[in-house]
């Protein structure tokens, strides 16, 4: 017989960014909270996503800087072979430290219980959670409100032989105990881009198979730039191709690749990394039993306040089908606590949501693309500034990249900003503020920007709407 835990104000399934944000916000309101986690506390970001991937990307970039040849006159560097187990061990130590500091210890400080087990809803006469505990027992949890914050997991397309052959995901790739000699990456989105460059810079021979183009959700100029950069770094990129079959070939794998012309050829590789997107984790929650609707890909259907079709159940983060960023999940969690306990009726505005792909140089964007503005019926005026005209990029001897600004042709109001540049993830914050404030291109062009910073690229790009920046002196206003 299950032990019943009742009288909670909030019961949370999951322990990632959205779950913790909601729990912290609820505890600050004096509400009681219980959390159920079936795996490792901390969710995707700290365990298998943002933190480990960016730590390894930073290491790979350091190695690239040492092996890329003399970028500056008089400076010569070299790098030895990678101690892969030590690299992964260092990543694991960092993850464990941040998980303890930002999750496990934090829950104890705020005073809520974390139960290790697998939860599902039961709809006897009111919503409740049935939890199969890790120790073999069961619990029944009853609460005034419930939060689904189970996140997402890597998704693989239906490719003949894929599951029988075996493959890596972004999660398992970062836990390898040895470095592959060769790797085939399927996909061209942010996960595929980051993982491909990560392994290539560590010395793996990387090939990418992409159904359309790299970074297909970005502006075409950005996509073309990152493809050129990857090609220069020795990554083989096959765009407009798809994998039709995978099989074992001795100790290696054989992937049959079909190009845009219909022709097929085989690619042999040591490891196959599938990075074709993520899907919400909802299949084991028995949501139908409590009247919670799900969408085509398993995402929990929510209203503008993040309430599900059951008025006592809410959802936050990746599981809702919203953009899969931890800062979105965290915003969801805080909002839900306000809506559930204060009837705040707050909603999330994603119109000015910035996004970053942590390649090197990085890709960042906010607001509308050129095509999106046209689809919305807005008269559009756009400018593209290569980094060759940005003094800091010239001084850094790294002019790979560009800035593209999308503006309303009649009012001059900024509609979107798109970058590929070192530090793009930092620059995009300034563009986000400008977009949120409703600034015009002229206002951006006449706003102070410190000289010899990469953020000056925004000002220079804005100036291109009215003048030829190639005729300006290096620090002309």
C-alpha positions, 0 to 999 in steps of 0.5 A, a space after each residue: 500500500 502506498 504511503 500518502 503525502 498530502 497537504 502540499 501547496 505544489 508538487 513538481 515533477 522534474 528538477 530542472 530550471 523550470 522546476 527549481 524556479 517555480 519551487 523557489 518562487 513558491 517557497 518565497 510565498 510561504 508555500 509547501 513544495 515537494 519535488 519528484 525526480 526520476 533521474 539526476 537532480 538538476 535537469 538537462 542544463 547542468 547535467 547534460 546540456 548547457 554547462 557540460 557542453 559549454 565547458 567542453 566547447 571552451 576547452 576545444 576553443 583553447 586547443 584550436 587557438 594553440 593549433 591554428 597557426 600564428 594568428 599574431 606576428 611573433 606569437 607561436 603556439 602548439 598543442 599536444 594530443 588530447 587526454 580525453 578521459 582527463 577532459 571528460 573527468 574535468 567536465 564531470 567535476 564541474 557538473 557535480 560541483 554546480 549541481 550541488 551548489 545550484 540545485 541539491 544544496 539550494 533545495 535544502 536551503 529553501 526547505 523542500 523535499 526531493 523524492 527519487 522516483 518515477 511519477 505519474 498522474 492518477 485521477 481517482 476523484 482528484 489529481 494526485 501523483 503515484 510515485 514508484 520510488 527508487 527503493 522499490 516502494 510507492 508514494 501517493 502525493 496530493 497537492 493543491 497544484 501540480 507542475 509538469 517540468 519534465 523537459 525534453 530528450 533527444 529525438 532520432 528520425 526513423 532511419 533504417 537500421 539506426 536503432 539496431 546499429 546504435 548512435 550517440 546523442 548530445 548527452 552520450 557524446 559528452 560521456 565517451 571514454 575515448 575520442 573518436 577518430 571519425 564522426 558523422 553528425 546528422 543535423 544542422 541545428 544548434 546542437 549539431 553545430 556545437 557538437 561538430 565543432 567541439 569534436 573537430 577542434 579536439 582532433 576528430 575528423 567530422 562530417 555533417 549531413 544536413 537536410 537543408 542548410 546549416 543553421 536553417 532557422 537563421 538568416 541565409 547570410 549567417 548560414 553561409 558564413 558558418 558553413 564557410 567557417 566550418 569548411 575552413 576548419 576541416 569539417 566536411 559539410 553535406 547540405 541538402 542530404 539525408 541519411 537513408 540507412 545505417 549498418 554496422 561494418 565491422 568495428 565501424 558504421 556505414 551510413 548511406 547518404 542520399 544527396 539532393 540529386 537522388 544519388 547515394 553513397 556510403 560514409 564510413 565512420 567510427 561514431 554516429 551522432 544524431 542531433 536532429 532535435 528534442 521532444 517533450 518527455 510526457 509519455 509515462 505521465 498518464 496525462 489523459 487520466 487527469 484530462 491534460 491534453 498533449 500535442 502532436 509531438 507530446 508537448 503539454 497543451 497550455 494556455 497563455 498563463 501556462 495552465 493545462 486543460 486541468 485547472 490544477 495542473 501547470 507546465 513549464 519549460 521544454 515540455 510545453 513546446 516553447 523555445 527550448 532554453 533554460 532561461 525560458 523554463 526559469 521564466 515559466 517557473 516563476 510565472 506559474 508560482 505567481 499565477 497559481 498562488 496569486 492569480 496574477 494572470 501573467 503571460 510570457 512574451 517571446 517576441 524579443 527572445 534572444 537565442 545563441 548558438 555557442 560555436 566559435 564565432 558564435 551565432 546570435 539573433 533576436 527579433 524577426 528575420 528578413 523573411 519573417 518581416 515580409 511574411 508579416 506584411 511589414 515593409 522591410 529594409 535590411 543591411 549586412 555589415 561584414 566584420 572586416 569593417 569592425 575595428 575590434 575584429 580587425 585588431 583581433 585578426 579575426 574578421 569571420 562573421 557579420 551583422 545583419 539588421 532588419 528594420 521597418 522601411 517606413 519608420 526605421 524601427 529595429 525589427 531584428 538583429 542577427 550576428 555571427 561573431 566572437 562575442 555574439 552572445 554578449 552583443 545580442 543583449 544590447 540588441 535585445 534592449 534596443 528591440 524591446 525599447 522600440 529603438 530606431 536604426 537612427 537612434 542606434 546609430 547615434 547611441 554611445 558605443 565604446 570604441 574597440 568593442 565588438 558591440 560597436 558592430 551594432 552602431 556601425 551596422 545601423 550607420 550603413 543604412 545612411 552612409 558608407 562606413 568604409 569612408 569613416 575614420 576608425 572611430 568616427 561617430 
